[in-house]
C-alpha cells in the first residue's frame, strides 16, 4: 500500500517526491535520476491540491456522472 502523500510538508526541499520511498534529497535510492523530484507545492504553490476540483465539491465528478 502506498504511503499517504502530504499536502503541505514542512520542508519539501529535503525530500525526493518521485516515488513512495520519499528518500532524502542527497540519497536518491530509487535511481529516479540525478536530481530529486519536487513536491507540487514547490512547483505550483499553495492550493495546488484544489486545481481541477469543481466549486463546492470535495471530489471531482466521476466518469459515470460525466456521461449523458
PQR file of N, CA, C, O and H, with PARSE charges and radii, in Angstrom:
ATOM      1  N   UNK A   1       0.831  -1.171   0.000 -0.4000 1.5000
ATOM      2  CA  UNK A   1       0.000   0.000   0.000 -0.0000 2.0000
ATOM      3  C   UNK A   1       0.885   1.247   0.000  0.5500 1.7000
ATOM      4  O   UNK A   1       1.898   1.294   0.698 -0.5500 1.4000
ATOM      5  N   UNK A   2       0.507   2.233  -0.767 -0.4000 1.5000
ATOM      6  CA  UNK A   2       1.283   3.459  -0.886 -0.0000 2.0000
ATOM      7  C   UNK A   2       1.143   4.320   0.367  0.5500 1.7000
ATOM      8  O   UNK A   2       0.114   4.309   1.042 -0.5500 1.4000
ATOM      9  H   UNK A   2      -0.316   2.195  -1.334  0.4000 1.0000
ATOM     10  N   UNK A   3       2.203   5.060   0.654 -0.4000 1.5000
ATOM     11  CA  UNK A   3       2.168   5.979   1.784 -0.0000 2.0000
ATOM     12  C   UNK A   3       1.249   7.147   1.456  0.5500 1.7000
ATOM     13  O   UNK A   3       1.047   7.476   0.287 -0.5500 1.4000
ATOM     14  H   UNK A   3       3.039   5.069   0.106  0.4000 1.0000
ATOM     15  N   UNK A   4       0.696   7.769   2.484 -0.4000 1.5000
ATOM     16  CA  UNK A   4      -0.124   8.961   2.286 -0.0000 2.0000
ATOM     17  C   UNK A   4       0.766  10.079   1.791  0.5500 1.7000
ATOM     18  O   UNK A   4       1.881  10.253   2.282 -0.5500 1.4000
ATOM     19  H   UNK A   4       0.860   7.502   3.434  0.4000 1.0000
ATOM     20  N   UNK A   5       0.286  10.836   0.824 -0.4000 1.5000
ATOM     21  CA  UNK A   5       1.051  11.936   0.252 -0.0000 2.0000
ATOM     22  C   UNK A   5       0.723  13.207   1.034  0.5500 1.7000
ATOM     23  O   UNK A   5      -0.437  13.616   1.081 -0.5500 1.4000
ATOM     24  H   UNK A   5      -0.620  10.695   0.425  0.4000 1.0000
ATOM     25  N   UNK A   6       1.729  13.841   1.651 -0.4000 1.5000
ATOM     26  CA  UNK A   6       1.466  15.043   2.433 -0.0000 2.0000
ATOM     27  C   UNK A   6       1.093  16.224   1.531  0.5500 1.7000
ATOM     28  O   UNK A   6       1.724  16.446   0.498 -0.5500 1.4000
ATOM     29  H   UNK A   6       2.671  13.509   1.613  0.4000 1.0000
ATOM     30  N   UNK A   7       0.068  16.973   1.928 -0.4000 1.5000
ATOM     31  CA  UNK A   7      -0.407  18.109   1.152 -0.0000 2.0000
ATOM     32  C   UNK A   7       0.543  19.296   1.260  0.5500 1.7000
ATOM     33  O   UNK A   7       0.861  19.936   0.257 -0.5500 1.4000
ATOM     34  H   UNK A   7      -0.444  16.793   2.768  0.4000 1.0000
ATOM     35  N   UNK A   8       0.997  19.591   2.478 -0.4000 1.5000
ATOM     36  CA  UNK A   8       1.858  20.749   2.694 -0.0000 2.0000
ATOM     37  C   UNK A   8       2.948  20.383   3.698  0.5500 1.7000
ATOM     38  O   UNK A   8       2.830  20.724   4.875 -0.5500 1.4000
ATOM     39  H   UNK A   8       0.739  19.071   3.293  0.4000 1.0000
ATOM     40  N   UNK A   9       4.013  19.693   3.261 -0.4000 1.5000
ATOM     41  CA  UNK A   9       5.069  19.285   4.184 -0.0000 2.0000
ATOM     42  C   UNK A   9       5.865  20.494   4.685  0.5500 1.7000
ATOM     43  O   UNK A   9       5.935  21.523   4.012 -0.5500 1.4000
ATOM     44  H   UNK A   9       4.109  19.417   2.305  0.4000 1.0000
ATOM     45  N   UNK A  10       6.459  20.360   5.861 -0.4000 1.5000
ATOM     46  CA  UNK A  10       7.210  21.461   6.474 -0.0000 2.0000
ATOM     47  C   UNK A  10       8.441  21.858   5.655  0.5500 1.7000
ATOM     48  O   UNK A  10       8.673  23.048   5.443 -0.5500 1.4000
ATOM     49  H   UNK A  10       6.403  19.524   6.408  0.4000 1.0000
ATOM     50  N   UNK A  11       9.220  20.904   5.199 -0.4000 1.5000
ATOM     51  CA  UNK A  11      10.437  21.174   4.424 -0.0000 2.0000
ATOM     52  C   UNK A  11      10.469  20.287   3.179  0.5500 1.7000
ATOM     53  O   UNK A  11      11.206  19.301   3.154 -0.5500 1.4000
ATOM     54  H   UNK A  11       9.032  19.937   5.372  0.4000 1.0000
ATOM     55  N   UNK A  12       9.694  20.612   2.153 -0.4000 1.5000
ATOM     56  CA  UNK A  12       9.636  19.740   0.970 -0.0000 2.0000
ATOM     57  C   UNK A  12      10.960  19.657   0.220  0.5500 1.7000
ATOM     58  O   UNK A  12      11.191  18.695  -0.513 -0.5500 1.4000
ATOM     59  H   UNK A  12       9.096  21.414   2.174  0.4000 1.0000
ATOM     60  N   UNK A  13      11.821  20.633   0.388 -0.4000 1.5000
ATOM     61  CA  UNK A  13      13.102  20.637  -0.315 -0.0000 2.0000
ATOM     62  C   UNK A  13      14.077  19.586   0.199  0.5500 1.7000
ATOM     63  O   UNK A  13      15.095  19.335  -0.444 -0.5500 1.4000
ATOM     64  H   UNK A  13      11.634  21.414   0.984  0.4000 1.0000
ATOM     65  N   UNK A  14      13.795  18.971   1.329 -0.4000 1.5000
ATOM     66  CA  UNK A  14      14.680  17.967   1.913 -0.0000 2.0000
ATOM     67  C   UNK A  14      14.389  16.553   1.443  0.5500 1.7000
ATOM     68  O   UNK A  14      15.118  15.627   1.798 -0.5500 1.4000
ATOM     69  H   UNK A  14      12.968  19.174   1.852  0.4000 1.0000
ATOM     70  N   UNK A  15      13.337  16.364   0.650 -0.4000 1.5000
ATOM     71  CA  UNK A  15      12.884  15.029   0.259 -0.0000 2.0000
ATOM     72  C   UNK A  15      12.713  14.939  -1.246  0.5500 1.7000
ATOM     73  O   UNK A  15      12.336  15.915  -1.893 -0.5500 1.4000
ATOM     74  H   UNK A  15      12.745  17.117   0.361  0.4000 1.0000
ATOM     75  N   UNK A  16      12.991  13.762  -1.807 -0.4000 1.5000
ATOM     76  CA  UNK A  16      12.681  13.483  -3.206 -0.0000 2.0000
ATOM     77  C   UNK A  16      11.283  12.872  -3.220  0.5500 1.7000
ATOM     78  O   UNK A  16      11.029  11.895  -2.515 -0.5500 1.4000
ATOM     79  H   UNK A  16      13.298  12.969  -1.281  0.4000 1.0000
ATOM     80  N   UNK A  17      10.381  13.432  -4.008 -0.4000 1.5000
ATOM     81  CA  UNK A  17       8.984  13.012  -4.025 -0.0000 2.0000
ATOM     82  C   UNK A  17       8.666  12.133  -5.222  0.5500 1.7000
ATOM     83  O   UNK A  17       7.492  11.976  -5.559 -0.5500 1.4000
ATOM     84  H   UNK A  17      10.587  14.226  -4.580  0.4000 1.0000
ATOM     85  N   UNK A  18       9.669  11.553  -5.882 -0.4000 1.5000
ATOM     86  CA  UNK A  18       9.471  10.798  -7.110 -0.0000 2.0000
ATOM     87  C   UNK A  18       8.877   9.419  -6.969  0.5500 1.7000
ATOM     88  O   UNK A  18       8.398   8.865  -7.958 -0.5500 1.4000
ATOM     89  H   UNK A  18      10.622  11.680  -5.609  0.4000 1.0000
ATOM     90  N   UNK A  19       8.887   8.839  -5.780 -0.4000 1.5000
ATOM     91  CA  UNK A  19       8.302   7.514  -5.567 -0.0000 2.0000
ATOM     92  C   UNK A  19       7.826   7.407  -4.126  0.5500 1.7000
ATOM     93  O   UNK A  19       7.862   8.394  -3.391 -0.5500 1.4000
ATOM     94  H   UNK A  19       9.276   9.289  -4.977  0.4000 1.0000
ATOM     95  N   UNK A  20       7.387   6.243  -3.716 -0.4000 1.5000
ATOM     96  CA  UNK A  20       6.862   6.058  -2.363 -0.0000 2.0000
ATOM     97  C   UNK A  20       7.953   5.898  -1.306  0.5500 1.7000
ATOM     98  O   UNK A  20       7.640   5.744  -0.126 -0.5500 1.4000
ATOM     99  H   UNK A  20       7.358   5.441  -4.313  0.4000 1.0000
ATOM    100  N   UNK A  21       9.219   5.932  -1.700 -0.4000 1.5000
ATOM    101  CA  UNK A  21      10.294   5.790  -0.715 -0.0000 2.0000
ATOM    102  C   UNK A  21      10.569   7.099   0.020  0.5500 1.7000
ATOM    103  O   UNK A  21      11.059   7.077   1.149 -0.5500 1.4000
ATOM    104  H   UNK A  21       9.474   6.057  -2.659  0.4000 1.0000
ATOM    105  N   UNK A  22      10.261   8.236  -0.600 -0.4000 1.5000
ATOM    106  CA  UNK A  22      10.492   9.566  -0.009 -0.0000 2.0000
ATOM    107  C   UNK A  22      11.904   9.672   0.559  0.5500 1.7000
ATOM    108  O   UNK A  22      12.085   9.950   1.744 -0.5500 1.4000
ATOM    109  H   UNK A  22       9.863   8.253  -1.517  0.4000 1.0000
ATOM    110  N   UNK A  23      12.904   9.447  -0.297 -0.4000 1.5000
ATOM    111  CA  UNK A  23      14.315   9.488   0.092 -0.0000 2.0000
ATOM    112  C   UNK A  23      14.740  10.904   0.447  0.5500 1.7000
ATOM    113  O   UNK A  23      14.118  11.880   0.026 -0.5500 1.4000
ATOM    114  H   UNK A  23      12.757   9.220  -1.260  0.4000 1.0000
ATOM    115  N   UNK A  24      15.798  10.998   1.221 -0.4000 1.5000
ATOM    116  CA  UNK A  24      16.413  12.296   1.472 -0.0000 2.0000
ATOM    117  C   UNK A  24      16.949  12.828   0.146  0.5500 1.7000
ATOM    118  O   UNK A  24      17.335  12.045  -0.722 -0.5500 1.4000
ATOM    119  H   UNK A  24      16.302  10.205   1.563  0.4000 1.0000
ATOM    120  N   UNK A  25      16.977  14.131  -0.017 -0.4000 1.5000
ATOM    121  CA  UNK A  25      17.387  14.744  -1.278 -0.0000 2.0000
ATOM    122  C   UNK A  25      18.806  14.362  -1.688  0.5500 1.7000
ATOM    123  O   UNK A  25      19.121  14.365  -2.878 -0.5500 1.4000
ATOM    124  H   UNK A  25      16.664  14.767   0.688  0.4000 1.0000
ATOM    125  N   UNK A  26      19.650  14.040  -0.746 -0.4000 1.5000
ATOM    126  CA  UNK A  26      21.037  13.667  -1.062 -0.0000 2.0000
ATOM    127  C   UNK A  26      21.222  12.161  -1.238  0.5500 1.7000
ATOM    128  O   UNK A  26      22.321  11.722  -1.575 -0.5500 1.4000
ATOM    129  H   UNK A  26      19.394  14.038   0.221  0.4000 1.0000
ATOM    130  N   UNK A  27      20.184  11.361  -1.020 -0.4000 1.5000
ATOM    131  CA  UNK A  27      20.294   9.905  -1.052 -0.0000 2.0000
ATOM    132  C   UNK A  27      19.863   9.319  -2.403  0.5500 1.7000
ATOM    133  O   UNK A  27      20.671   8.666  -3.063 -0.5500 1.4000
ATOM    134  H   UNK A  27      19.291  11.718  -0.745  0.4000 1.0000
ATOM    135  N   UNK A  28      18.635   9.530  -2.822 -0.4000 1.5000
ATOM    136  CA  UNK A  28      18.065   9.068  -4.091 -0.0000 2.0000
ATOM    137  C   UNK A  28      18.295   7.574  -4.337  0.5500 1.7000
ATOM    138  O   UNK A  28      18.905   7.191  -5.335 -0.5500 1.4000
ATOM    139  H   UNK A  28      17.978  10.060  -2.286  0.4000 1.0000
ATOM    140  N   UNK A  29      17.807   6.743  -3.432 -0.4000 1.5000
ATOM    141  CA  UNK A  29      17.962   5.285  -3.518 -0.0000 2.0000
ATOM    142  C   UNK A  29      17.250   4.659  -4.703  0.5500 1.7000
ATOM    143  O   UNK A  29      17.684   3.617  -5.195 -0.5500 1.4000
ATOM    144  H   UNK A  29      17.311   7.054  -2.622  0.4000 1.0000
ATOM    145  N   UNK A  30      16.175   5.263  -5.173 -0.4000 1.5000
ATOM    146  CA  UNK A  30      15.360   4.625  -6.204 -0.0000 2.0000
ATOM    147  C   UNK A  30      15.956   4.766  -7.605  0.5500 1.7000
ATOM    148  O   UNK A  30      15.472   4.123  -8.537 -0.5500 1.4000
ATOM    149  H   UNK A  30      15.823   6.109  -4.773  0.4000 1.0000
ATOM    150  N   UNK A  31      16.977   5.578  -7.777 -0.4000 1.5000
ATOM    151  CA  UNK A  31      17.551   5.768  -9.099 -0.0000 2.0000
ATOM    152  C   UNK A  31      16.655   6.599  -9.992  0.5500 1.7000
ATOM    153  O   UNK A  31      16.639   6.409 -11.208 -0.5500 1.4000
ATOM    154  H   UNK A  31      17.371   6.100  -7.021  0.4000 1.0000
ATOM    155  N   UNK A  32      15.913   7.515  -9.405 -0.4000 1.5000
ATOM    156  CA  UNK A  32      14.959   8.346 -10.122 -0.0000 2.0000
ATOM    157  C   UNK A  32      15.644   9.387 -11.010  0.5500 1.7000
ATOM    158  O   UNK A  32      14.963  10.165 -11.677 -0.5500 1.4000
ATOM    159  H   UNK A  32      15.927   7.670  -8.417  0.4000 1.0000
ATOM    160  N   UNK A  33      16.934   9.414 -11.028 -0.4000 1.5000
ATOM    161  CA  UNK A  33      17.648  10.396 -11.833 -0.0000 2.0000
ATOM    162  C   UNK A  33      18.709  11.075 -10.998  0.5500 1.7000
ATOM    163  O   UNK A  33      18.977  10.672  -9.866 -0.5500 1.4000
ATOM    164  H   UNK A  33      17.488   8.782 -10.486  0.4000 1.0000
ATOM    165  N   UNK A  34      19.304  12.093 -11.552 -0.4000 1.5000
ATOM    166  CA  UNK A  34      20.372  12.774 -10.838 -0.0000 2.0000
ATOM    167  C   UNK A  34      19.847  13.873  -9.931  0.5500 1.7000
ATOM    168  O   UNK A  34      20.562  14.316  -9.032 -0.5500 1.4000
ATOM    169  H   UNK A  34      19.086  12.421 -12.471  0.4000 1.0000
ATOM    170  N   UNK A  35      18.624  14.320 -10.141 -0.4000 1.5000
ATOM    171  CA  UNK A  35      18.009  15.360  -9.312 -0.0000 2.0000
ATOM    172  C   UNK A  35      16.780  14.801  -8.625  0.5500 1.7000
ATOM    173  O   UNK A  35      16.187  13.821  -9.076 -0.5500 1.4000
ATOM    174  H   UNK A  35      18.043  13.960 -10.871  0.4000 1.0000
ATOM    175  N   UNK A  36      16.411  15.430  -7.540 -0.4000 1.5000
ATOM    176  CA  UNK A  36      15.215  14.998  -6.823 -0.0000 2.0000
ATOM    177  C   UNK A  36      13.966  15.531  -7.521  0.5500 1.7000
ATOM    178  O   UNK A  36      14.024  16.540  -8.224 -0.5500 1.4000
ATOM    179  H   UNK A  36      16.893  16.225  -7.173  0.4000 1.0000
ATOM    180  N   UNK A  37      12.857  14.860  -7.326 -0.4000 1.5000
ATOM    181  CA  UNK A  37      11.572  15.310  -7.852 -0.0000 2.0000
ATOM    182  C   UNK A  37      10.952  16.257  -6.831  0.5500 1.7000
ATOM    183  O   UNK A  37      10.859  15.927  -5.649 -0.5500 1.4000
ATOM    184  H   UNK A  37      12.811  14.041  -6.754  0.4000 1.0000
ATOM    185  N   UNK A  38      10.531  17.428  -7.285 -0.4000 1.5000
ATOM    186  CA  UNK A  38       9.963  18.420  -6.384 -0.0000 2.0000
ATOM    187  C   UNK A  38       8.537  18.058  -5.973  0.5500 1.7000
ATOM    188  O   UNK A  38       7.818  17.371  -6.698 -0.5500 1.4000
ATOM    189  H   UNK A  38      10.607  17.697  -8.245  0.4000 1.0000
ATOM    190  N   UNK A  39       8.154  18.532  -4.810 -0.4000 1.5000
ATOM    191  CA  UNK A  39       6.779  18.394  -4.330 -0.0000 2.0000
ATOM    192  C   UNK A  39       5.929  19.412  -5.099  0.5500 1.7000
ATOM    193  O   UNK A  39       6.437  20.484  -5.429 -0.5500 1.4000
ATOM    194  H   UNK A  39       8.737  19.090  -4.221  0.4000 1.0000
ATOM    195  N   UNK A  40       4.666  19.122  -5.395 -0.4000 1.5000
ATOM    196  CA  UNK A  40       3.820  20.066  -6.133 -0.0000 2.0000
ATOM    197  C   UNK A  40       3.702  21.444  -5.483  0.5500 1.7000
ATOM    198  O   UNK A  40       3.520  22.433  -6.192 -0.5500 1.4000
ATOM    199  H   UNK A  40       4.254  18.251  -5.127  0.4000 1.0000
ATOM    200  N   UNK A  41       3.798  21.538  -4.163 -0.4000 1.5000
ATOM    201  CA  UNK A  41       3.717  22.846  -3.512 -0.0000 2.0000
ATOM    202  C   UNK A  41       4.921  23.711  -3.886  0.5500 1.7000
ATOM    203  O   UNK A  41       4.813  24.937  -3.899 -0.5500 1.4000
ATOM    204  H   UNK A  41       3.945  20.734  -3.586  0.4000 1.0000
ATOM    205  N   UNK A  42       6.064  23.096  -4.191 -0.4000 1.5000
ATOM    206  CA  UNK A  42       7.236  23.842  -4.628 -0.0000 2.0000
ATOM    207  C   UNK A  42       7.058  24.359  -6.050  0.5500 1.7000
ATOM    208  O   UNK A  42       7.528  25.447  -6.383 -0.5500 1.4000
ATOM    209  H   UNK A  42       6.152  22.099  -4.181  0.4000 1.0000
ATOM    210  N   UNK A  43       6.391  23.592  -6.874 -0.4000 1.5000
ATOM    211  CA  UNK A  43       6.213  23.948  -8.278 -0.0000 2.0000
ATOM    212  C   UNK A  43       5.019  24.869  -8.491  0.5500 1.7000
ATOM    213  O   UNK A  43       5.131  25.874  -9.193 -0.5500 1.4000
ATOM    214  H   UNK A  43       6.009  22.708  -6.604  0.4000 1.0000
ATOM    215  N   UNK A  44       3.875  24.537  -7.893 -0.4000 1.5000
ATOM    216  CA  UNK A  44       2.624  25.249  -8.167 -0.0000 2.0000
ATOM    217  C   UNK A  44       2.175  26.178  -7.055  0.5500 1.7000
ATOM    218  O   UNK A  44       1.280  26.997  -7.266 -0.5500 1.4000
ATOM    219  H   UNK A  44       3.784  23.721  -7.323  0.4000 1.0000
ATOM    220  N   UNK A  45       2.770  26.071  -5.880 -0.4000 1.5000
ATOM    221  CA  UNK A  45       2.410  26.937  -4.769 -0.0000 2.0000
ATOM    222  C   UNK A  45       1.261  26.389  -3.937  0.5500 1.7000
ATOM    223  O   UNK A  45       0.709  25.330  -4.236 -0.5500 1.4000
ATOM    224  H   UNK A  45       3.496  25.406  -5.708  0.4000 1.0000
ATOM    225  N   UNK A  46       0.904  27.131  -2.878 -0.4000 1.5000
ATOM    226  CA  UNK A  46      -0.189  26.697  -2.007 -0.0000 2.0000
ATOM    227  C   UNK A  46      -1.496  26.586  -2.782  0.5500 1.7000
ATOM    228  O   UNK A  46      -1.755  27.369  -3.697 -0.5500 1.4000
ATOM    229  H   UNK A  46       1.353  27.992  -2.635  0.4000 1.0000
ATOM    230  N   UNK A  47      -2.299  25.626  -2.416 -0.4000 1.5000
ATOM    231  CA  UNK A  47      -3.580  25.410  -3.072 -0.0000 2.0000
ATOM    232  C   UNK A  47      -3.495  24.510  -4.287  0.5500 1.7000
ATOM    233  O   UNK A  47      -4.482  24.365  -5.008 -0.5500 1.4000
ATOM    234  H   UNK A  47      -2.088  24.990  -1.673  0.4000 1.0000
ATOM    235  N   UNK A  48      -2.348  23.901  -4.537 -0.4000 1.5000
ATOM    236  CA  UNK A  48      -2.173  23.040  -5.710 -0.0000 2.0000
ATOM    237  C   UNK A  48      -3.145  21.874  -5.713  0.5500 1.7000
ATOM    238  O   UNK A  48      -3.558  21.424  -6.782 -0.5500 1.4000
ATOM    239  H   UNK A  48      -1.546  24.019  -3.951  0.4000 1.0000
ATOM    240  N   UNK A  49      -3.522  21.370  -4.533 -0.4000 1.5000
ATOM    241  CA  UNK A  49      -4.395  20.193  -4.453 -0.0000 2.0000
ATOM    242  C   UNK A  49      -5.831  20.504  -4.855  0.5500 1.7000
ATOM    243  O   UNK A  49      -6.618  19.577  -5.050 -0.5500 1.4000
ATOM    244  H   UNK A  49      -3.187  21.735  -3.665  0.4000 1.0000
ATOM    245  N   UNK A  50      -6.195  21.764  -4.985 -0.4000 1.5000
ATOM    246  CA  UNK A  50      -7.557  22.148  -5.353 -0.0000 2.0000
ATOM    247  C   UNK A  50      -7.734  22.368  -6.857  0.5500 1.7000
ATOM    248  O   UNK A  50      -8.860  22.571  -7.312 -0.5500 1.4000
ATOM    249  H   UNK A  50      -5.556  22.517  -4.828  0.4000 1.0000
ATOM    250  N   UNK A  51      -6.673  22.335  -7.621 -0.4000 1.5000
ATOM    251  CA  UNK A  51      -6.764  22.565  -9.064 -0.0000 2.0000
ATOM    252  C   UNK A  51      -7.607  21.486  -9.714  0.5500 1.7000
ATOM    253  O   UNK A  51      -7.389  20.300  -9.466 -0.5500 1.4000
ATOM    254  H   UNK A  51      -5.758  22.170  -7.251  0.4000 1.0000
ATOM    255  N   UNK A  52      -8.553  21.868 -10.529 -0.4000 1.5000
ATOM    256  CA  UNK A  52      -9.363  20.919 -11.273 -0.0000 2.0000
ATOM    257  C   UNK A  52     -10.549  20.372 -10.515  0.5500 1.7000
ATOM    258  O   UNK A  52     -11.303  19.571 -11.067 -0.5500 1.4000
ATOM    259  H   UNK A  52      -8.730  22.832 -10.730  0.4000 1.0000
ATOM    260  N   UNK A  53     -10.744  20.768  -9.275 -0.4000 1.5000
ATOM    261  CA  UNK A  53     -11.880  20.307  -8.486 -0.0000 2.0000
ATOM    262  C   UNK A  53     -12.998  21.331  -8.635  0.5500 1.7000
ATOM    263  O   UNK A  53     -12.765  22.532  -8.499 -0.5500 1.4000
ATOM    264  H   UNK A  53     -10.131  21.419  -8.826  0.4000 1.0000
ATOM    265  N   UNK A  54     -14.198  20.864  -8.909 -0.4000 1.5000
ATOM    266  CA  UNK A  54     -15.346  21.756  -9.096 -0.0000 2.0000
ATOM    267  C   UNK A  54     -15.665  22.512  -7.813  0.5500 1.7000
ATOM    268  O   UNK A  54     -15.472  21.984  -6.717 -0.5500 1.4000
ATOM    269  H   UNK A  54     -14.387  19.888  -9.019  0.4000 1.0000
ATOM    270  N   UNK A  55     -16.147  23.734  -7.938 -0.4000 1.5000
ATOM    271  CA  UNK A  55     -16.533  24.548  -6.790 -0.0000 2.0000
ATOM    272  C   UNK A  55     -17.596  23.824  -5.963  0.5500 1.7000
ATOM    273  O   UNK A  55     -18.534  23.253  -6.520 -0.5500 1.4000
ATOM    274  H   UNK A  55     -16.303  24.163  -8.828  0.4000 1.0000
ATOM    275  N   UNK A  56     -17.453  23.846  -4.654 -0.4000 1.5000
ATOM    276  CA  UNK A  56     -18.438  23.248  -3.769 -0.0000 2.0000
ATOM    277  C   UNK A  56     -18.397  21.735  -3.719  0.5500 1.7000
ATOM    278  O   UNK A  56     -19.272  21.114  -3.117 -0.5500 1.4000
ATOM    279  H   UNK A  56     -16.691  24.310  -4.202  0.4000 1.0000
ATOM    280  N   UNK A  57     -17.410  21.139  -4.333 -0.4000 1.5000
ATOM    281  CA  UNK A  57     -17.306  19.687  -4.351 -0.0000 2.0000
ATOM    282  C   UNK A  57     -15.982  19.272  -3.731  0.5500 1.7000
ATOM    283  O   UNK A  57     -14.953  19.902  -3.976 -0.5500 1.4000
ATOM    284  H   UNK A  57     -16.699  21.644  -4.823  0.4000 1.0000
ATOM    285  N   UNK A  58     -16.003  18.219  -2.934 -0.4000 1.5000
ATOM    286  CA  UNK A  58     -14.769  17.740  -2.327 -0.0000 2.0000
ATOM    287  C   UNK A  58     -14.051  16.736  -3.218  0.5500 1.7000
ATOM    288  O   UNK A  58     -12.889  16.408  -2.977 -0.5500 1.4000
ATOM    289  H   UNK A  58     -16.839  17.707  -2.735  0.4000 1.0000
ATOM    290  N   UNK A  59     -14.745  16.241  -4.259 -0.4000 1.5000
ATOM    291  CA  UNK A  59     -14.155  15.279  -5.174 -0.0000 2.0000
ATOM    292  C   UNK A  59     -14.537  15.663  -6.605  0.5500 1.7000
ATOM    293  O   UNK A  59     -15.602  16.235  -6.838 -0.5500 1.4000
ATOM    294  H   UNK A  59     -15.689  16.507  -4.455  0.4000 1.0000
ATOM    295  N   UNK A  60     -13.653  15.342  -7.568 -0.4000 1.5000
ATOM    296  CA  UNK A  60     -14.014  15.606  -8.961 -0.0000 2.0000
ATOM    297  C   UNK A  60     -15.151  14.694  -9.393  0.5500 1.7000
ATOM    298  O   UNK A  60     -15.317  13.615  -8.824 -0.5500 1.4000
ATOM    299  H   UNK A  60     -12.787  14.877  -7.379  0.4000 1.0000
ATOM    300  N   UNK A  61     -15.938  15.099 -10.386 -0.4000 1.5000
ATOM    301  CA  UNK A  61     -17.051  14.245 -10.827 -0.0000 2.0000
ATOM    302  C   UNK A  61     -16.545  12.932 -11.380  0.5500 1.7000
ATOM    303  O   UNK A  61     -15.510  12.884 -12.045 -0.5500 1.4000
ATOM    304  H   UNK A  61     -15.803  15.976 -10.848  0.4000 1.0000
ATOM    305  N   UNK A  62     -17.283  11.855 -11.101 -0.4000 1.5000
ATOM    306  CA  UNK A  62     -16.876  10.545 -11.600 -0.0000 2.0000
ATOM    307  C   UNK A  62     -17.242  10.428 -13.080  0.5500 1.7000
ATOM    308  O   UNK A  62     -18.031  11.210 -13.609 -0.5500 1.4000
ATOM    309  H   UNK A  62     -18.123  11.893 -10.561  0.4000 1.0000
ATOM    310  N   UNK A  63     -16.658   9.450 -13.717 -0.4000 1.5000
ATOM    311  CA  UNK A  63     -16.884   9.260 -15.156 -0.0000 2.0000
ATOM    312  C   UNK A  63     -18.351   8.937 -15.446  0.5500 1.7000
ATOM    313  O   UNK A  63     -18.880   9.345 -16.480 -0.5500 1.4000
ATOM    314  H   UNK A  63     -16.016   8.814 -13.288  0.4000 1.0000
ATOM    315  N   UNK A  64     -19.008   8.212 -14.546 -0.4000 1.5000
ATOM    316  CA  UNK A  64     -20.404   7.860 -14.774 -0.0000 2.0000
ATOM    317  C   UNK A  64     -21.305   9.090 -14.724  0.5500 1.7000
ATOM    318  O   UNK A  64     -22.340   9.113 -15.390 -0.5500 1.4000
ATOM    319  H   UNK A  64     -18.578   7.880 -13.706  0.4000 1.0000
ATOM    320  N   UNK A  65     -20.946  10.101 -13.961 -0.4000 1.5000
ATOM    321  CA  UNK A  65     -21.717  11.329 -13.906 -0.0000 2.0000
ATOM    322  C   UNK A  65     -21.489  12.193 -15.151  0.5500 1.7000
ATOM    323  O   UNK A  65     -22.372  12.953 -15.550 -0.5500 1.4000
ATOM    324  H   UNK A  65     -20.106  10.083 -13.420  0.4000 1.0000
ATOM    325  N   UNK A  66     -20.311  12.075 -15.760 -0.4000 1.5000
ATOM    326  CA  UNK A  66     -19.960  12.895 -16.905 -0.0000 2.0000
ATOM    327  C   UNK A  66     -20.633  12.399 -18.197  0.5500 1.7000
ATOM    328  O   UNK A  66     -20.828  13.177 -19.130 -0.5500 1.4000
ATOM    329  H   UNK A  66     -19.594  11.458 -15.435  0.4000 1.0000
ATOM    330  N   UNK A  67     -20.987  11.108 -18.250 -0.4000 1.5000
ATOM    331  CA  UNK A  67     -21.601  10.571 -19.455 -0.0000 2.0000
ATOM    332  C   UNK A  67     -23.087  10.953 -19.517  0.5500 1.7000
ATOM    333  O   UNK A  67     -23.774  10.919 -18.497 -0.5500 1.4000
ATOM    334  H   UNK A  67     -20.829  10.476 -17.491  0.4000 1.0000
ATOM    335  N   UNK A  68     -23.590  11.319 -20.714 -0.4000 1.5000
ATOM    336  CA  UNK A  68     -25.001  11.690 -20.826 -0.0000 2.0000
ATOM    337  C   UNK A  68     -25.937  10.505 -20.781  0.5500 1.7000
ATOM    338  O   UNK A  68     -27.154  10.675 -20.865 -0.5500 1.4000
ATOM    339  H   UNK A  68     -23.031  11.346 -21.543  0.4000 1.0000
TER
END
